[in-house]
Amino acid sequence: MASISLTFPDGNAREYDAGVTPAEVAASIATSLAKKAISATVNDEHWDLQWPIIEDASIAINTMKDEAPALELIRHDLAHIMARAVQAIWPDVQVTIGPVIENGWYYDFDRAEPFTPEDLGAIEKKMKEIINLRDPVRTEVWERDRAVKFYEDNNEPYKVELIDAIPGDEPLRMYWHGDWQDLCRGPHLQHTGQVPGDSWKLMSVAGAYWRGDSDRPMLQRIYGVAFQNKEKLKDYLAFLEEAEKRDHRRLGREMNLFHFEEVAPGSVFWHPPGWRMFQNLIGYMRRRQEKAGYVEVNSPDIMDRALWETSGHWQNYRENMFLAATQDDREYALKPMNCPGHMLIYNQGIKSYRDLPLKIGEFGKVHRYEPSGALHGLLRVRSFTQDDAHIYCTPEQLTEECLKVNELVLSIYKDFGFEDVHVKLSTRPENRIGDDASWDLSEDALRTTLDQAGMKYTIFEGEGAFYGPKLEYVLRDAIGRDWQCGTLQVDFNLPERFNTTYVSATGEKLAPVMLHRALFGSLERFTGILIEQHAGRLPFWLAPRQVVVASIVSDADDYVAEIVEALKAKGLQAEADTRNEKINYKIREHSVAKVPVILAVGKKEVEDRTVTIRRLGEKQTEVVALDEVVAQLSEEAIAPDLRR
């Protein structure tokens, strides 16, 4: 029999018979390693212990101490164990797919009756029984015809369809967990008992169309989470509890900021406090942009199809656009992006190289179709406002302008408390416009920017926009979640498509380079992120309701009105609460609404010209002279950019 050479992580190599399995390799090293082994890494690929190795390779044996492979196996095996448990309880249920996802797994089922919370408890109980059985996991490779017949005989039409969708004609891998079988690429653990019994939990049930197609059957998706040990599960559940407390949708109701209606799915109905906060964000960004040399414009919300054909959106982005036709047979689209409108504004009049860089900004409302199931409060909407800007520059100015945008966006995030920022560089996708030479220049410019700024970044191959590569700025919030916000894209293509030019120093007409940039990104999304970052307790300068002046007795009502007027005169958002309610009731109500400052006023305060100040989240109160509190709160209300 032919031999092969396997190289271990320490650099040593051993000879084995071709076809040796990682399990046999582990046993050849040590009996204790064979007992602890859960999988192998062969030529940097995750490998089942049962799979044969037929050629020279590098190999590492994985145990439960190796976090990434261990979690993948635990979660994947639990998906199979859950499907086995469901079919053990309800034999008529048909199974589909059950992939590993972040923090856990899901599996989609076709069942006539909806799963209930009680059903999840029954499934968990059956799963633990299966784990305790320590049933062996084995794998075989079958010809396609044999696999199709197997699933047809077992009334599993979804598995038959999955096989039909797998390209090529190579054999398929089949896995058994005990006597329960699934079509799967693997790898898997060696017996069900290797799954920790107390480090996972079933979480929820949701609807999901088969293959994501709304014309196909609606399935039921059961989600689960799993970790290496129960302590990590406990930490994750505590994280979810904290995230629930910070949910911007719940806080939006409590703070009276916004709501959504079915008449306009994915579009926000802003209430007065929420709109005030929204406008404060725009005011902040407007000041920062004006200082950085941007000029503000406004472009139409709906424009003719011909414009979108010129830009390439009609050919490459139409499925995400809202379309309309008029009685004169013209086709229009609500703008999904502001860039084509800015091209038309730039093209008015001749531009010289002396006019560049030209920085055009717009707080433009854009409209993009998102599937209804993807909508999520302010974080995923169909209609939103972008702090969009486009910088037209010469190739010689490109790197400097990219560096300026990078510096600006990091400064802005710092003002809002985000200092842990990661950058993603997304490169050319398959579906794109322009030639490779322009894409090379664009990608090189962004790499150079990050390198000169000394920033760490991750490359995402093929994830750029159809017209140019992009940087994506990812913020990490107070509880460790990542949010993608700002973007910077280099575009050599759109100016050429719109015949956009500038006159060079030699008198030639040349196409400028175009930078697309958004710093908040979607203002709606950024608002939602801010609410969750601060758990509703927004910085005083940004709070939608800053001060409530509450009377303790009706004799103080006139003084309350005087205080409110004094605060408003200094530009503060102040309101009176002179209702015939006890002061503790008023304090509880306004605290739930996350009002940062409550000023209580009774007879003594009227006599002494003072107020009793209570800050959100603090039990201690303080009696302060009226003039002093007005000056103090006026200072706190200054936005960070105005303090510098």
N, C-alpha and C positions, 0 to 999 in steps of 0.2 A: 504493500500500500504506500502511496506517495506520502511524503511528509511535508509539513509546513512549519514556518518559524513564527512564533508569537513573541512580541516584544512587550515587556511590562513597563509600568510607569517609572521604575528605577533604572531603566535602560538595559536591563538584562533580558536575554532572549532564550527561549527553549524550543526544542523540536517536538512536534506532536504529529500524530497521524492526521491526514486530511479528513475532515468530517468530525473532528473532536468538538464537543459542546463546551460552552463556558462552565457548565456544572462540573464536567470532568476535569477541566483545567483547574477549577477551584479545589477539587478534591485532591489533585496531584500536588498542590501546594501545601495544604493543611486540612485536616478533618474539621477543625474549628472554623476555618474559612468557608468550607463547603456548607456547614450548617448555617452560617450567617449570611451567605450569598443570596442576593435577591435578583440580580441581573448583571450584565456586563456592558462595558463601553468598548465597542470594537470599531477601530478606525473612526472614532468620534461619533459613532452611531449607537443609540441605545438598543441593546441586544438581549433577547430572551435567553435564559440559561439553557433552554432546550434546543436552540437553533444551532445547526452545525456550521463550523468555520472551515472553509474549503481552500483558503489561500493565505499567504503570509499576511499578518496584520498586527496592529498594536492592540493591546487588550488591557483593561482594568476591571477588576471584579468589584461590584458595588454591594454595599450592605445598607442597612437602615440608617447608618450614620451619614450616608451620602444624600444630602437633602433633596437635590433636584430629581435624581432618578427615583428616590424613595417616594417622594410625593406623587410623581407621575404614576408610578405603579399602584400605590395605595388608592388614588382617586380613580384610576381606570378600572381596577379590580372591583371597587365599590360600585361603579356604574353597572358592571355585569352582575354583581351580587344583588343589587337592587332590582334589576330586570328579572333575575331568577326568582326573587322573592315575590314580585308582583305576579308573575305567571304561576307561581305556586299557590297564591291566594285566589287569583282570578285567571283560570286557565284559558279563557277565551280572549284575553287581552293580547293584541298583536304588538310586537316590539319593532322599533325602527333603528335609531342611532343613539349612542350614549358617549359623547366625547368628554375628555378632560378640559376644564376651563379654569380660569383664575380662581384659586382658593377651593376648587372642588370639581364637580361634574354635573351633568344633567343627562336624563334619558327621556326620549319621547315615546309615548304610548298611544295606541289607538284603542280607546275604551268608550263604550256607549255612555256609561254613567260617569259623572265628574268625581275625581278624587276629593275626599274631605280631609280635614285635619285629623279626624279619627283614623282614616285610612293610612295617613302617614305614620301614625303611631304603630299600626298593625304591620306596616311594611318594615319599619325599623326593628320591631321585635323579631320578625321572620329573618331579616338580614343577620341579626346577632346569632340566631340559631344556625344559619348557614356558616357563619364564621367559625362558630364553635365546633362544627362538624369536621373542620380541617380537611375538607375534600380536596383531592389533588386537582391541579390545573394542568391540562395537557393540550398539546397543539398538533395539528396535522395539516398537510398541504393537499388540497383537493383540486381536481380538474373542474372547470366551470360547470360543465353539464351535470356533473354529480352534485355540485353544490346547489344548482338551480332546482334539480329534482328533489333534493332533500327539503328545501324550503317550500316548494310547491306541495309536497306530501304533508308538511307540517302546518299548512295554511299560514305562511308568513310571506304575503305578497310584497311587503316593503323590502324585505331582504332580497327578493328576486329582482326588484327594480334597482336596488343598490348595485347588485352584480352587473346588471345591464349597463349601468352608468360608469363602471370602472373601465378605463381605456386599456387597450391591449388585449392579449389573449393568454397572459401568463396565469398559472394556477393561483388559487386563492388559499389564504390561511384561515383555518377554522380553530376555534378554541372551545374547550370544555371546562366548566367549573363544576366538578362533580358530574352529574348527568345532564346539566343545562349547557346548551351550546349557543355560540354566537359567531358571526362573521367578524373578523377583527385582524388588523395588521400586527397587534401586540406592541411591545412585549407585555408580559403579565408576571405576577408572583407565581410561586410554585405550588402553593395550596392556600385555601381560603383563610386558614388560621393565621397566615402571616399579616393579615390586615389588623391593625390595632382595633380593639373592640370599643374603646372609649374616646376616640379622638375624631369622631365624625358625627354629623347630624343632618337629617333631612330638613330642608328649610321651607320650601314653598312649592306651589303648583301654579303653572301659567299655561295659557294657550299658545300654540305655535303651529303655523301652517306647515304641512309636509313640504320639504325642500324650499321653505320660505315663499311659497307661491300661494297667493290668496285664492286661487281657483282650485287648489288642492284641499284634501281633508284637513280639518282642524284637529290637531293632536293635543295631548296633555303632556306637558313637560314638568317633570319633577326635578327640583334642584337639591343638591346636597353639598356640604362643605366637609373637608377632611384635612387633617394635619398629622404630623408625626407623633404627637402626644397630646394628652388631654389638656395640658397647660396652655399649649398654643391654640387649641380650640377655644378654651375659656377666654384667652386674650382676644381672639377674633370676635367672639360673641359680644364681649364688652365693647369692642370697637364698633360693631354694628349698632349696639344700643346707643352709643355716643353719637354715631352718625344719624340715627333716627331723631335724637334730640335736636340735631342741627338741621334737619331736613328743611330746606328753604320753602317748600310748599306749605308745610304746617306753620312755620314761622311767618310766612307771607299772609296767612289767614289771621293769625294772632296779632300781627302788627298792622293789619289792614292795608297791605301794600298792593295787592293785585289779585286777580282771579282769572280763570279760563272758562269758556263757554263752548258747548258743542256746535254753536252756530259759526264758530271760527276756530276750529281745532288748531292748536299750535300757535295761536296768536294771543297776545297778552292784553287783558283789560286792566290798565293801571288805575289804581285809586290815588287820591290826592297825596298821601304820604309817600307812596311808592314812586309816583311821578316826580315828586320833589327830589327824592334821592337820585333818580335816574338823571334828572337835569343837573344835579350837582356833579355827577360823574362827567357829563358832557362839558360842563363849565370848566372843570379841572382839566380835562383833556384839551379843550379849546385853548386854554391859557398856555399849556405846555407846548402845543403845536405852534401857536403864534410866536412864542419865544424862540422856537427852533426854525422859524422861517417859512412855515406853511401858510398858504392862502386857502380860504374855505370857499367851496362852491356847492351847488346843488344841481342834480340832474333828474330828469323825469323818471317816474316809477314804472312806466310802461312804454315800450318802444317796439318799432316794427321788426318783423322777422329778419329783414335784410341786414339789419345791424348785427343781429346775433349770428347770422351766417358769416358775415365778415370777421367777427371776433372768434368764430369757431365754436361758440357755445351751442349753437343749434345742432351741429354735427356731433359734439362730444359731451354735451351736458343736458340735452333736451329732456331726458327722463326725470331730471330734477327741477324742471322749470314749470311754472304755471302759465298756460297758454290761453289766448283769447282770440276770437274772430269777430269782426264787425260786419254790419250789413252791407258794406261796400266790398266785401270779400278780401279784406286785408287781414293778415295774421300778425298778432302781437304777442309779446311775452312780458310778464312782470319781471323786473330785473332781478336776477339771482346774484349779480355782482355789479359793482359800480364802475369797473374799469372801462367798458366801452363808452359810457357817457363821458368819462374824463378824457378819452381820446378825442371825442368831438369838440370838447371845450379847448383842449390844447391846440387843435387844428385851426382854431379861429385866429387868423393872423399869422404872420411870418415870425418865426423864433430864430434868434441868433445864438451862437455859442455863449455870448455874454449873458443871455437870459437863463442859462442853465447853471446849476440845477434849478429846475422849477418844481416846487412841491405843492401838489394840489390835494386838499383834504376835503372829506365830506362825511357828515353823520347821516349816511344814507340808509334808508329802509330797504332791505332786500328780502326776496321771497324764494324759498327753496322747498321743494316737496320732500317731506320725510314721511315714511310709512307711519300710520297711526300708532302702531305698536311701539315705535321708537321714540315717540314724543315723551318728554319728561320735564314737566314744569318749565322753568326758565332755562334749563340746561340743554334742552333739545326742542327747538321750536321750528315753525315754518316761516315765520315772519319776524325779522329782527333787524336791529340797527347796528351798523358797523362803524367804527371809527376808522374809516377807510381812507387811505392816501396813496397817491402815486407820485413817484419822484422820477422826473425825466432828466437824464444826465448824459454826459459824454462818457465813452469807455474809460477815459483817463480819470474821471471823477468817481467811477463805480465803487471801488474799494473804500474810499473815504466816506461815501454816502452810506454804504452798508455798515461801516463802523459807527457812524453817527446814529443810525437807527438802532443798532444793538445797544449802544450806550444809553439812548433815550428810553428804550423799553425796560432795561434793567433798573434804571432810576425810577421809573413810574411804578414798577412792581414793588420796589423797596418802600415807596411812599404808602403803599397799601398793606405793608407787613409781610410781603413775600420776598424772602431773601434766598430761599432754596429753589433755584431755577435750573432746569436741565434743558438742553437744546437738542432737537432732533434735526438732522439733515436728510431731507427726503429727495431722492434723485429721480431721474427720468422714468416715467411710466411707459408701458407698451403703447397705450393710447395717447399720442401726443402730436403736436404740430412742431414744425421747424426742423432744421437739419442737425446732424450730430455735432457739427462744429460749434453752433451757437449754444447747444446744450453743454458742450465741454467748457466753454467760456463761462457760462452761468454757474455751473457747479464749482468750477475753480474759484470764482469770485467769492462764493459763500464759504468755501473751505478756508480761503485766505483770510476772510474776515474773522472767522472763529479762531484760527491759529494766531493771528495778530492780537486778538483780544484775550488770548490765553484761556479760552473756554474749552471745557470738556464737552464732547458731543457724541451722539450715537447716529450712525448712518442707517437709514431705512431705504434699502434699494427698491426702486420702482414705485415709491409712494408720493412723488411730486405731482403738481397740478399738470394738466395737459399742455399748458403753455410755458411752464418753467419749473425749475427745482425750487425748493423752499426750506426755510428754517422754521421750525415750530418751537415755541417757547412753552415749556411745561412747568407749571407751578406746583409745589408741594405744600399742602395746607397744614393747619394746626394738628390734625389727627393723622397725617401721613398719606393722604390721598393725592393723586396727581391729576392736574387739570391742564389740558392743552388750551392756550389762549392766543397769544400773539403769533403772527406769521410775518415772514419777509421772503419775497420771491423775486428772483431776477428774470427778466423777460426780454429777450431779443426779438421775439416773434410778433407780438401784437403791434408794435409800431410799424413794422413792415406791412402787415395786413391792412393797416389803416392809412398807409402812405404818409406816415407822420415823420416830419423831418425838422432839422435845424440847419442854419447856414453856418458852416465852419469858418475858421479864420482865413482859409484859402478861398472861400466863396463857394465851396461845394455844398450840395444838399445831402445831408447824411441822416440816417435814422438814429434817434437817441436810444439809449438803453432805458428800459422802464423798470422801476422797482415798485412792486405791489407790497404794501405793508399795512397791517392792522395791529394795534398794540393791546387794547382791551380785547380785540376780536369782536365778538358779539357782545354788545353792552348788556343785553338781557342775560346772557350766560354769565358774564362777569359779575353782574348784580347777584345772581344766584350763588355764585362761588363766594362772594364777599359775605353774604348772609350766613352761609354755612361755616366759613372760616371763623367768623366772630360769634357764631351761635346766636345771631340776632343782635348781639351787643356791639353795634357798629361804633366806630370812632365818632366822637362827639361832633366833629366838623361835618361828618357825612350822614349822621343819624336823621332819618326822615321826620321824626318828632323829637326835638331836642329838650324842651322844658315844658312841664306842666306845673302851673301854679294852682294849688288846691286849697280851698278854704276849709278851715276847721269849724268855724261858726259863720252864720250869715252876716254878722256884723263886720266881717273882714272882706266882704265882696268888693267893696269900692277899692280897698287896698290891693286886692288881687288884680283888678283891672289896671290899676296904676303900674303894678310890677310888670304885667304883660306888655303894656305899652312901652315901658322903659327898655325891656329886652328886645322888642321888635324894632325899636329905634336904632338898636345896635346891630340889626340884621339877623337876630336869632329867631328860630322857629319856636315861638312860645304860644301857649294856649291856656285858657282859664278853665278850671273845673270848680264851679260853685254850686254843684248839685246838692240837694238835701240828703246827702249820704254821709256815713261815718268816714272819718279820714282813713282808717285802716282799710276800708273797702276800696276807697279811691286808690290808695297806694298799691294794693294787690292788683287791681285792674290795670293800672298803668305799668306796673312791673311786668305783668304778663305780656303787655304790648311792647316791652323792651324800651320804654322811654328812659333815657340815661339819667335825667335829673328831675326830681320832684321837689318843688318848693312848697312847704306847708305853712299856712298863715292862720294864726288865731288872734285872740284879743291882745296877748302880750306882744306878739310880733307887730301888730298895728301900733301899739303904744310906743314900742322901742324902735320902730322903723327898721326891723330886721326880718329875716326869713329863716325857717328851719330847712336846711338842705339835706336831702337824702339822695344818694347816688345808687344806681342800679347795682344790685349784688352786694351792697354793703349794709350791715346792720346798724352801724353807728351813724348818728345824725350830728349836724353841726349848726349852731345858730350864728348867722353872719349878717352884718349890716347890709342893707339893700344896695348901696352904692358899690360896696366891695364885691358882692356876688355878681352884679351886672358887669363889672370890670373883669372879674375872674372868668366868667362864662364867655364873655366877648373874646378874650384871649384864647380860650380853648377852642373856639369855633373857627379859628383861622386855619385854612387848608394848608397842608404841608408845603406846597409849592410857593405859597405866599409868605411863608415864614423865612424862606431863604433870602 
